[in-house]
Amino acid sequence: MSLGSESYQLLSKIATNDQHGENSPYFDGWKAYEKNPFHPRKNPQGVIQMGLAENQLCFDLIEEWIKNNPKASICTPEGVCKFRDIANFQDYHGLPEFTSAMAKFMSKVRGGRVRFDPNRILMSGGATGANELIMFCLADPGDAFLVPTPYYPGFVRDLCWRTKVQLIPVHCDSSNNFKITREALEVAYKKAQENNINVKGLIITNPSNPLGTTLDKETLKSLITFINEKTIHLVCDEIYAATVFTSPSYVSVSEVVQEMKCNLDLIHVIYSLSKDLGFPGFRVGIVYSYNDQVVNCGRKMSSFGLVSSQTQYMLASMLSDEKFVDKFLLESSRRLLKRHDKFTKGLEEVEISRFPSNAGLFCWMNLKKLLKEETIEEELKLWHVIINEVKLNVSPGSSFNCSEVGWFRVCFANIDDETVEIALQRIRAFVGKETKKKIEVKRWQPNLSLSFTSTRFDENVLSPHNHIIISPHSPLVRAT
Amino acid sequence: MGLEIEQEHPCVELSNIATSETHGENSPYFAGWKAYDENPYHEITNPSGVIQMGLAENQVSFDLLEKYLEEHSEASTWGKGGSSFRDNALFQDYHGLKSFRKAMASFMEKIRGNKAKFDYERIVLTAGATAANELLTFILANPGDALLVPTPYYPGFDRDLRWRTGVNIIPIHCDSSNNFQITLEALETAYKNAESMNMKVKAVLITNPSNPLGISIQRSVLEDILNFVTRKNIHLVSDEIYSGSVFSSHEFISIAEILESRQYKDAERCHIVYSLSKDLGLPGFRVGTIYSYNDKVVTTARRMSSFTLISSQTQHLLASMLSDESFTDNYIKVNRERLRKRYEMIIEGLKSAGIECLKGNAGLFCWMNMSPMLESNTREGELKLWNEILNEVKLNISPGCSCHCSEPGWFRVCFANMSEETLELALKRIRDFMNNKDRKDIGI
């Protein structure tokens, strides 16, 4: 039923502006994937989705738990007796057993080093809803939040679209491992002031998306000091907290504020089960605030995005099964580490450098050496090549507002082992080809002996810009 | 954490939205709920507690749902013959599960006696009608603009339509002189009223069947409203969340039917809100939908629904349930019948206590006229009576002023959220109260 689109239809400014963010290149890759999705048998030449930060490594554990706990569902014969009460339950305080179980779970994820009060837990429609909700509580239209770069592209929509809050980037770069420095914060803050923009807070993601690293205690302390001095809020998006797979171990903001003088009214945590448990479909977003007024107001706002009581009920049961949770967190960590190692080893083999990480569902890969020039245009060109020729949907650093060109985020936890192999093969093939194209022969290595037949590798290369050296010992040379 | 924080630090401000009262929770509508929460009636453990009659919930047909689940546990759980848990847990596409949208479209058609067709591609899913109404407002109006809403209206609109959107509600006044019907005159007056306050009117929002009136809007009135919004070049939002609660199916006319009869001319300005909270009695599941005849609104609403998607687990369950035609046909029929019986029971009961109600044909409540009982024909008089009913009679009912009714003395009384026994008891309490009042008047 398509209706003629005659003139007219005045919609709001919000409806007609671009702030939903879907015109960002971040989504072009997804579109390419949707048009031609990889399938090992049905479409082996399709695009492999490596732009989606999902955690698919532990569903078997969950499915086993579900099978063994039919009472957790209000649809099974064992659980249907609770159907009526649960279906009727719409209290925005949430099912008490759910908020308790969430508080316990959040504590476990932080190694029991912090306790959370279930009464401070607010629900919302996923972390997407949670981030928007906290902005509505803390900032007025036109106010600003500082956000360290690179950051999740969805923030533009989540934090700004309907709230009319603006984001002020705090520039971080690889010269000091993307550390969020006091200087960078001050520069951003000052810039805002000079432009008469009212800064209401700082939002950080810890563990970081897209970097895949956790903040050290010292940095957290300095951030807390900064926001206290300026009397602005600190929002900590901790949705990847349980994806930490190796040392250093996770330090959350909740732990640090226990150890230092801080105005707790300024501290707010965003959480979700979309990444840690792999449940993005269930829309479980949490705002945890140490500020009573925010809890009060935020709770009323949660009416716009409550978690389905059916889902609350099931998760309450699952997350309060301590044995299961302990086992899950351990195993999930182990599998993430394994997957991370497999993937990064593959990258190392083709000398693709990456930012060393200890968390997350992705790798922050540096392809600067494959760029003709260090510009965003070249980065996007390279990216289109990766999508259309290499057939991998990865995310370009520019879509994360990264101030350095050449970085790409590659997700590795949303595909199976076999697909990871294929992705690595494609990367290997591509890098070899690109290496050849990048030729600016400054010197050549007569001793280089190439033992494979592919014509792509019949030149010696050294590019002063890209520092690729194919030496006789390079695994690339030995590849057949 | 429960820590007492010394207030030595400079006071850090929250947003204007956070500190405003536009969330509306200080209305008497909610004060009654608090009284109930503090002293809730229970048949055995608290027989003299407050009976909750301020909550428009439908609890009369749960057995039908439970029976369905008992007989179809395979279809509604994971594993067999359909998507696995994993696929479901991962599904976060804001288009929504196709099977669910198809089932919703079909259900909405059935409720309207198949007198209108719905295209499942025009269905946008939100977490409840609360979110749907707010979302539409964000799309149709800018801060400072106005929506025209007939009074009396659902108290939650003050929050849903205004709070975070910054949009204003201008009332379209309706009164008992013509059974609270919306007139062209009232529409024009409201429109001029908005203009005089320099507000741009962006839409008319009607609730059909009406909450709190419990009646469906007549065809001729719907035609008038549609002509009005077309003339003014504004939108029309029809909140039809009680459409499945009309006691007799042929009595409900949806705006969808009117549009179809006009071959969808000017349909782009129309948008329907629906939900399963009332008709299916599932408020906990947060199932709301926006059905829009405007492509741009559908696209934008879909994007915005990212903030408020329906749990995929719930979509999966309901897709299966609502696509079972024999189940839905039976449910719709039986639910209507039971609601009608309840309605008749309460009307009779009130009548025998000497209280008249507006003649209704839908909903989970009746609109009761207590104006003869008021000490003074004012808002204060109404609130005074309300307090008496809450604290002495121990019934939580909703005063008309909380619904912005321009005539004092009317009350909304819900009847579908309790057992028949409890309803009997509530009616008895009302009878006793009225008898005592009579005695007092006579001076006994």
Interface residues (C-beta under 8 A of the other chain):
Chain A: M1 S2 L3 S5 E6 Y8 Q9 L10 L11 S12 K13 I14 A15 H20 E22 E54 Q56 F59 I62 E63 I66 K67 S73 I74 C75 T76 P77 V80 F83 R84 I86 A87 N88 F89 Q90 R115 D117 R120 S124 G125 G126 T128 G129 E132 F136 C137 L138 A139 D140 P141 D143 R157 D158 W161 R162 K200 N228 T231 I232 H233 N263 L264 D265 L266 S274 G278 F279 P280 G281 F282 R283 Y290 N291 Q293 V294 C297 K300 M301 S303 F304 G305 L306 V307 S308 S309 Q310 T311 M314
Chain B: M1 G2 L3 I5 H9 P10 V12 L14 S15 N16 I17 A18 T19 H23 E25 E57 Q59 F62 L65 E66 L69 E70 S73 S76 T77 W78 G79 S84 F85 R86 N88 A89 L90 F91 Q92 K117 D119 R122 A127 G128 T130 A131 E134 F138 I139 L140 A141 N142 P143 D145 R159 W163 R164 K202 N233 Y264 A267 E268 R269 S277 G281 L282 P283 G284 F285 R286 Y293 N294 D295 K296 V297 T300 R303 M304 S306 F307 T308 L309 I310 S311 S312 Q313 T314 L317
